[in-house]
Amino acid sequence: MKAVPSILIRLLILTALMLSSAVAFAQDTADTELSAVPFMGIRYTGVAEGLFITGVIPNTPAAVANLQPTDIVTAVNGEAIQVETVRQLVWIYDIGTSIDLSLLRDGQALEQSLTLMARPADVFNNPDYPMPLDLASIGLFVGQCGDHLLVIGAVHGSQVAQAGFHLYDEIVEIDGDRVSSIPQADAAVADLGAGDQLSIVIMRGDREMVIETTVEDQRKRRKPRRRPHPRADIQTHYNTDMISLGYGDDFVQVLEINPTHDLYTAGLRAYDVVTKANGEAIGKAGKLFEGESIELTVARADDNLHFDVPSSTAALLMLGQARPAEQDHTQWLGLHEKQVTLGVRYVQLEADSEYFANPEIANGAYIVEVIEGLPAEAAGILEGDIIVAVAGEAVTQELDLRNRIYFHEPGEVVSLDVLRGGELMQVEVTLRVAK
């Protein structure tokens, strides 16, 4: 693989981390009860020709009709379809209605009919309708730059993380299928299950290599215990789509952290408490820019741990000591390019969280603040709303609201499944970069 310029690498990480899939369904009104929603049973993403199917959910109309990953739905009942016209062309039909789909399969046109079913009440956690895998759900994160599909990360401790990938390896083939885009790669693993063997051909420089691994479904990972609570004496905060920190007089606590962040790579996790840097109290962080790395002393549960982190993260440690700043509108540290934002603060809910008013909802992000002038406010999101899914993808502990939003691009119109007052509704929001 030819070298990819560094500016393109930054762009691919920040604007093309992952093309999102969606779950195709139809409904009459925006606030229809979840169980009454007509449902086809495909995951898809938009391409020029229509809807590119990245996965087919078993036991659904799409499976009965033998739709396949990599099929492209070009029309519904003779009308051309795009992601932005799904509402007008699919969401107008009743449960039990038969619709005719025009498809492209390996470049050949064909017609197929299917009969819409009622969407399962718990589509993301119902064992009768297992959601197809994609690269993210097996723990491998990729970015796209032109026709290059590049590895940019993996879930820590997973089989795929230990398989031998290097940063910016180019994926060219998955289980015998040639791939050059994220949707193609997602479709290539959609029919696999946990325990299956997975073979991926990569280019590392000019060298072609085959990497073998065993499939794990990272969505089924559960933490063995509840997360600890943030410390009560936090005085100021720093929040971005990558990391959330709380600052006290003698500590910095990690409240949330994206797996692609430098501190996560170094070993820090949510709710770690940083108490010392290079052996000195955290308040003396002004000296931390010296040298290439910083040794952090971290309290985690009953242990004191030590991690070496890049000195470029010193600004994060100094921030709480320097000024109590509002960080939702800026990326002044210069550690990352500007990223898309929704413009909310939220609590990621666990199944037994006190915030749940609806016991049938197993995942979601409880909105505690809507930031003025950002996309969520413009879309009508309210404090107290619970965002259940982004573009049909469930908001979970493993892939929370920050991660789901981070996968989208500036200017993209994204549908949010929102629980408000016990009723589920769809809200469309236009994302933009934080300024």
Wavefront OBJ file of the C-alpha trace (Angstrom):
o trace
v 0.000 0.000 0.000
v 1.330 3.426 -0.901
v 1.817 5.822 1.983
v -1.299 7.817 2.834
v -0.578 11.511 3.614
v -0.916 12.356 7.293
v -3.607 14.979 6.663
v -5.739 12.318 4.978
v -5.174 10.016 7.921
v -6.510 12.698 10.262
v -9.475 13.291 8.004
v -10.313 9.613 7.768
v -10.197 9.176 11.543
v -12.365 12.202 12.235
v -14.846 12.123 9.351
v -14.863 8.521 8.120
v -14.230 6.432 11.237
v -17.188 4.305 10.333
v -20.083 4.453 7.881
v -23.097 3.718 10.001
v -25.628 1.020 9.210
v -29.283 1.331 9.978
v -32.232 -0.948 10.619
v -34.883 -0.569 7.926
v -38.432 -0.299 9.144
v -41.654 1.541 8.322
v -44.072 3.410 10.537
v -47.055 5.666 10.205
v -46.143 8.497 12.568
v -43.050 9.582 14.448
v -44.433 8.570 17.849
v -45.756 5.102 16.983
v -45.187 2.518 19.727
v -42.084 0.432 19.003
v -44.035 -2.866 18.899
v -46.400 -1.513 16.212
v -43.703 -0.517 13.704
v -43.643 -2.434 10.377
v -40.231 -3.995 9.810
v -38.197 -5.410 6.909
v -35.149 -6.651 8.824
v -32.102 -5.246 7.032
v -29.128 -3.179 8.085
v -28.079 -0.762 5.385
v -26.070 2.278 4.449
v -26.553 4.758 1.630
v -24.794 4.496 -1.745
v -25.412 6.295 -5.036
v -27.715 3.538 -6.312
v -29.851 3.245 -3.165
v -29.603 1.216 0.067
v -26.547 -1.045 0.352
v -27.483 -4.008 2.584
v -24.758 -4.700 5.143
v -26.696 -7.373 7.035
v -29.945 -9.359 7.050
v -31.604 -10.124 10.399
v -32.652 -13.805 10.736
v -36.375 -14.681 10.987
v -37.469 -11.424 9.368
v -39.160 -10.696 6.001
v -35.782 -9.831 4.464
v -34.429 -13.275 5.425
v -37.545 -15.053 4.114
v -37.182 -13.137 0.827
v -33.513 -14.258 0.644
v -32.094 -10.751 0.582
v -28.320 -10.883 0.926
v -25.520 -8.677 2.232
v -24.116 -6.507 -0.611
v -27.546 -6.424 -2.345
v -28.527 -2.857 -3.214
v -32.194 -1.852 -2.915
v -32.726 0.599 -5.767
v -36.528 1.050 -5.633
v -39.639 0.263 -3.577
v -42.812 -0.393 -5.561
v -41.135 1.161 -8.590
v -39.978 4.377 -6.896
v -36.220 5.022 -6.584
v -35.042 5.081 -2.975
v -32.242 6.751 -1.045
v -31.550 6.850 2.710
v -33.225 10.241 3.000
v -36.420 8.987 1.267
v -36.970 5.829 3.348
v -39.609 7.639 5.405
v -41.664 8.565 2.342
v -41.284 5.251 0.491
v -41.266 2.584 3.225
v -42.683 4.117 6.415
v -46.121 4.615 4.828
v -47.183 0.948 4.809
v -49.109 -1.115 7.349
v -47.962 -4.323 9.002
v -48.734 -7.246 6.697
v -48.393 -5.198 3.511
v -46.461 -6.789 0.653
v -43.946 -4.486 -1.058
v -41.899 -5.008 -4.214
v -38.166 -4.305 -4.055
v -35.913 -3.654 -7.047
v -32.422 -4.990 -6.332
v -28.929 -5.047 -7.754
v -27.023 -8.246 -6.957
v -23.508 -8.574 -8.373
v -24.466 -6.002 -10.983
v -27.591 -7.876 -12.084
v -31.085 -6.401 -11.649
v -33.819 -8.500 -10.027
v -37.189 -8.063 -8.328
v -38.231 -9.452 -4.953
v -41.356 -9.112 -2.807
v -41.591 -9.232 0.961
v -44.341 -8.806 3.543
v -43.698 -6.345 6.346
v -43.857 -7.687 9.912
v -44.272 -5.913 13.242
v -40.948 -4.706 14.577
v -39.931 -6.742 17.673
v -40.426 -4.826 20.906
v -36.747 -5.257 21.796
v -35.116 -5.526 18.399
v -31.570 -4.926 19.645
v -31.689 -7.567 22.393
v -34.190 -10.145 21.130
v -32.496 -13.566 20.698
v -35.035 -14.525 17.993
v -33.755 -11.672 15.820
v -29.980 -11.528 16.344
v -28.453 -8.400 14.843
v -25.864 -9.243 12.148
v -22.235 -8.583 12.943
v -20.204 -5.752 11.484
v -16.529 -4.917 11.933
v -17.175 -2.735 14.982
v -19.192 -5.458 16.712
v -16.291 -7.917 16.409
v -13.979 -5.266 17.867
v -12.119 -4.023 14.767
v -12.245 -0.314 13.912
v -11.423 0.885 10.412
v -11.409 4.123 8.464
v -11.773 4.813 4.769
v -9.539 7.119 2.744
v -10.418 6.988 -0.945
v -10.392 3.306 -1.860
v -8.107 2.410 1.069
v -9.708 0.603 4.023
v -7.341 1.123 6.950
v -7.156 -0.380 10.441
v -7.259 2.354 13.099
v -7.916 0.376 16.285
v -9.362 -2.640 18.062
v -11.136 -3.369 21.358
v -8.519 -3.809 24.070
v -8.026 -7.439 25.082
v -10.183 -8.858 22.273
v -9.216 -11.710 19.951
v -8.973 -9.319 17.009
v -6.707 -6.972 18.999
v -4.322 -9.857 19.606
v -4.417 -11.185 16.044
v -1.464 -9.106 14.814
v -2.946 -6.021 13.129
v -0.845 -2.858 12.919
v -2.120 0.711 12.754
v -2.972 1.644 9.134
v -2.795 -1.901 7.768
v -4.893 -1.885 4.580
v -7.652 -4.513 4.506
v -8.125 -5.877 0.986
v -9.985 -9.171 1.509
v -12.243 -10.714 4.179
v -13.027 -14.426 4.053
v -12.400 -14.491 0.308
v -14.428 -11.344 -0.492
v -12.493 -8.393 -1.924
v -13.338 -5.205 -0.010
v -12.436 -1.551 -0.454
v -15.131 0.168 1.630
v -16.569 -0.046 5.122
v -20.027 -1.243 3.942
v -18.415 -4.041 1.922
v -16.343 -5.066 4.958
v -19.384 -5.025 7.246
v -21.303 -7.169 4.744
v -18.405 -9.644 4.546
v -18.718 -10.503 8.255
v -22.515 -10.190 8.555
v -23.169 -13.940 8.270
v -20.525 -14.931 10.825
v -21.171 -15.781 14.462
v -19.183 -15.988 17.676
v -16.585 -18.757 17.473
v -16.304 -18.723 13.678
v -12.878 -18.434 12.094
v -12.132 -15.193 10.264
v -9.419 -14.707 7.627
v -8.400 -11.177 6.633
v -5.870 -10.303 3.921
v -4.007 -7.049 4.571
v -1.321 -5.013 2.864
v 1.439 -3.725 5.147
v 3.506 -1.468 2.945
v 4.203 -3.586 -0.139
v 3.794 -6.878 1.731
v 0.609 -8.951 1.578
v -0.245 -10.851 4.778
v -3.062 -13.089 6.019
v -4.322 -12.581 9.585
v -6.442 -15.316 11.173
v -8.633 -14.774 14.220
v -11.712 -16.112 15.991
v -14.904 -14.071 15.946
v -16.048 -12.562 19.247
v -19.264 -10.556 19.538
v -18.146 -7.523 21.526
v -21.760 -6.392 21.917
v -22.346 -9.283 24.334
v -19.556 -8.257 26.682
v -20.863 -7.248 30.069
v -18.970 -5.638 32.887
v -18.723 -7.891 35.950
v -19.750 -5.126 38.311
v -21.441 -1.749 38.272
v -19.323 1.233 37.477
v -18.245 3.319 40.455
v -19.710 6.763 40.868
v -17.786 9.971 40.128
v -16.159 11.599 43.119
v -18.411 14.081 44.880
v -15.727 16.782 45.181
v -15.319 17.374 41.421
v -15.246 21.142 40.859
v -14.836 21.612 37.089
v -15.245 19.516 33.963
v -13.755 19.075 30.517
v -15.998 17.402 27.915
v -15.483 16.424 24.271
v -16.714 13.554 22.124
v -13.430 11.785 22.965
v -13.092 12.191 26.729
v -14.804 13.616 29.810
v -12.731 14.584 32.847
v -13.599 15.869 36.307
v -11.150 18.008 38.310
v -10.767 18.372 42.070
v -8.118 19.985 44.265
v -5.798 16.990 44.179
v -7.036 14.683 41.431
v -8.320 14.298 37.885
v -11.036 11.688 37.331
v -11.765 10.055 33.973
v -15.554 10.124 33.628
v -15.833 8.832 30.064
v -13.216 7.905 27.461
v -13.300 6.828 23.812
v -11.278 3.680 22.991
v -9.349 5.643 20.339
v -8.086 8.252 22.824
v -4.353 8.318 23.686
v -5.093 7.890 27.404
v -7.258 4.819 26.747
v -4.478 3.310 24.629
v -2.077 3.929 27.514
v -4.337 1.970 29.883
v -6.686 4.468 31.571
v -10.372 3.600 31.879
v -13.600 5.324 32.922
v -13.664 6.327 36.621
v -9.901 6.033 37.087
v -8.623 8.767 39.426
v -5.253 10.333 38.565
v -3.555 11.426 41.797
v 0.085 12.011 40.793
v 2.136 12.786 37.701
v 5.824 11.854 37.647
v 5.530 11.239 41.385
v 4.321 14.754 42.219
v 0.903 16.058 43.140
v -1.286 16.565 40.083
v -1.521 20.303 40.825
v 2.123 20.716 39.735
v 1.295 19.623 36.208
v 3.061 22.630 34.689
v 6.282 20.604 34.473
v 4.657 17.791 32.568
v 5.449 19.141 29.117
v 9.087 18.195 29.676
v 10.107 14.844 28.192
v 8.240 12.483 25.890
v 6.085 10.690 28.464
v 4.447 11.139 31.869
v 4.086 8.480 34.552
v 0.641 8.730 36.092
v -0.338 7.261 39.441
v -3.943 6.091 39.145
v -6.385 4.898 41.807
v -8.684 2.162 40.477
v -10.932 0.454 43.003
v -8.532 -0.560 45.790
v -5.390 -0.518 43.641
v -2.800 2.113 42.798
v -1.627 1.647 39.206
v 1.050 3.344 37.107
v 0.729 4.216 33.414
v 3.097 5.948 30.995
v 1.162 8.393 28.810
v 2.313 10.770 26.034
v 3.443 14.196 27.252
v 1.001 15.693 24.740
v -1.758 14.815 27.224
v -0.301 17.178 29.832
v -2.697 19.923 28.769
v -5.627 17.730 29.798
v -4.138 17.320 33.278
v -3.430 21.051 33.624
v -6.828 22.189 32.416
v -8.688 21.844 35.695
v -5.944 23.691 37.557
v -5.681 26.482 35.000
v -9.280 27.594 34.481
v -12.843 26.314 34.802
v -13.598 26.486 31.065
v -16.636 25.453 29.022
v -15.172 22.968 26.557
v -18.211 21.812 24.613
v -17.747 24.422 21.886
v -14.015 24.194 21.249
v -11.082 21.875 20.720
v -8.488 24.412 21.869
v -5.972 21.815 23.041
v -5.021 20.972 19.479
v -4.829 17.250 20.223
v -7.488 16.374 17.656
v -9.150 17.979 14.652
v -12.689 19.260 15.149
v -15.305 16.510 15.397
v -19.039 16.217 14.907
v -21.143 17.055 17.930
v -24.728 16.527 19.059
v -24.540 19.118 21.826
v -25.817 17.360 24.942
v -24.611 16.175 28.314
v -25.999 12.831 29.341
v -25.885 9.881 31.722
v -25.352 6.506 30.063
v -28.011 4.312 31.658
v -27.619 0.772 32.907
v -30.558 -1.605 32.943
v -31.204 -1.077 36.659
v -30.583 2.663 36.623
v -32.851 4.856 38.716
v -33.392 7.053 35.647
v -35.419 4.391 33.834
v -39.141 5.036 33.867
v -39.762 2.335 31.243
v -38.446 -1.074 32.397
v -38.730 -2.452 28.834
v -35.901 -0.194 27.616
v -32.553 -1.856 28.324
v -30.170 0.827 27.020
v -30.104 4.552 26.521
v -28.554 7.960 27.184
v -30.481 10.157 29.659
v -30.140 13.807 28.571
v -29.276 16.047 31.511
v -28.435 19.196 29.507
v -29.052 20.457 25.969
v -26.355 22.936 24.959
v -27.602 26.139 23.372
v -26.870 26.666 19.687
v -25.878 23.077 18.884
v -27.699 20.425 16.792
v -29.682 18.777 19.614
v -31.381 22.065 20.511
v -32.231 22.769 16.867
v -33.778 19.293 16.538
v -35.964 19.731 19.623
v -34.181 17.334 22.009
v -35.244 18.068 25.606
v -33.716 17.512 29.015
v -35.097 14.260 30.368
v -35.249 12.598 26.933
v -33.623 9.171 26.639
v -31.856 8.569 23.321
v -32.242 4.832 22.661
v -30.628 4.527 19.204
v -28.731 6.544 16.583
v -29.522 5.682 12.933
v -31.054 2.435 14.158
v -27.969 1.469 16.177
v -28.605 0.875 19.888
v -26.972 3.218 22.401
v -25.350 0.811 24.885
v -22.684 0.752 27.571
v -20.216 -0.633 25.028
v -21.097 1.800 22.216
v -22.629 4.793 23.942
v -24.049 8.025 22.566
v -20.645 9.677 22.076
v -19.415 6.718 20.009
v -22.602 6.467 17.956
v -22.504 10.176 17.068
v -18.732 10.090 16.462
v -19.224 7.586 13.611
v -21.121 10.188 11.511
v -19.987 13.067 9.350
v -20.596 16.844 9.554
v -23.768 17.816 7.718
v -25.255 14.311 7.934
v -28.937 14.039 8.890
v -29.262 11.286 11.490
v -32.427 9.752 12.952
v -32.532 9.385 16.756
v -34.898 6.994 18.562
v -35.993 9.065 21.570
v -38.024 7.945 24.599
v -40.031 10.874 25.937
v -42.697 10.490 28.567
v -42.804 6.731 28.026
v -43.404 7.045 24.262
v -40.821 6.321 21.558
v -40.431 8.799 18.726
v -38.010 9.508 15.908
v -36.178 12.840 15.790
v -33.956 13.875 12.902
v -30.873 15.931 13.716
v -28.315 17.562 11.406
v -24.825 17.107 12.854
v -21.984 19.616 12.583
v -18.517 20.117 13.973
v -17.976 21.695 17.375
v -16.880 25.332 17.107
l 1 2 3 4 5 6 7 8 9 10 11 12 13 14 15 16 17 18 19 20 21 22 23 24 25 26 27 28 29 30 31 32 33 34 35 36 37 38 39 40 41 42 43 44 45 46 47 48 49 50 51 52 53 54 55 56 57 58 59 60 61 62 63 64 65 66 67 68 69 70 71 72 73 74 75 76 77 78 79 80 81 82 83 84 85 86 87 88 89 90 91 92 93 94 95 96 97 98 99 100 101 102 103 104 105 106 107 108 109 110 111 112 113 114 115 116 117 118 119 120 121 122 123 124 125 126 127 128 129 130 131 132 133 134 135 136 137 138 139 140 141 142 143 144 145 146 147 148 149 150 151 152 153 154 155 156 157 158 159 160 161 162 163 164 165 166 167 168 169 170 171 172 173 174 175 176 177 178 179 180 181 182 183 184 185 186 187 188 189 190 191 192 193 194 195 196 197 198 199 200 201 202 203 204 205 206 207 208 209 210 211 212 213 214 215 216 217 218 219 220 221 222 223 224 225 226 227 228 229 230 231 232 233 234 235 236 237 238 239 240 241 242 243 244 245 246 247 248 249 250 251 252 253 254 255 256 257 258 259 260 261 262 263 264 265 266 267 268 269 270 271 272 273 274 275 276 277 278 279 280 281 282 283 284 285 286 287 288 289 290 291 292 293 294 295 296 297 298 299 300 301 302 303 304 305 306 307 308 309 310 311 312 313 314 315 316 317 318 319 320 321 322 323 324 325 326 327 328 329 330 331 332 333 334 335 336 337 338 339 340 341 342 343 344 345 346 347 348 349 350 351 352 353 354 355 356 357 358 359 360 361 362 363 364 365 366 367 368 369 370 371 372 373 374 375 376 377 378 379 380 381 382 383 384 385 386 387 388 389 390 391 392 393 394 395 396 397 398 399 400 401 402 403 404 405 406 407 408 409 410 411 412 413 414 415 416 417 418 419 420 421 422 423 424 425 426 427 428 429 430 431 432 433 434 435
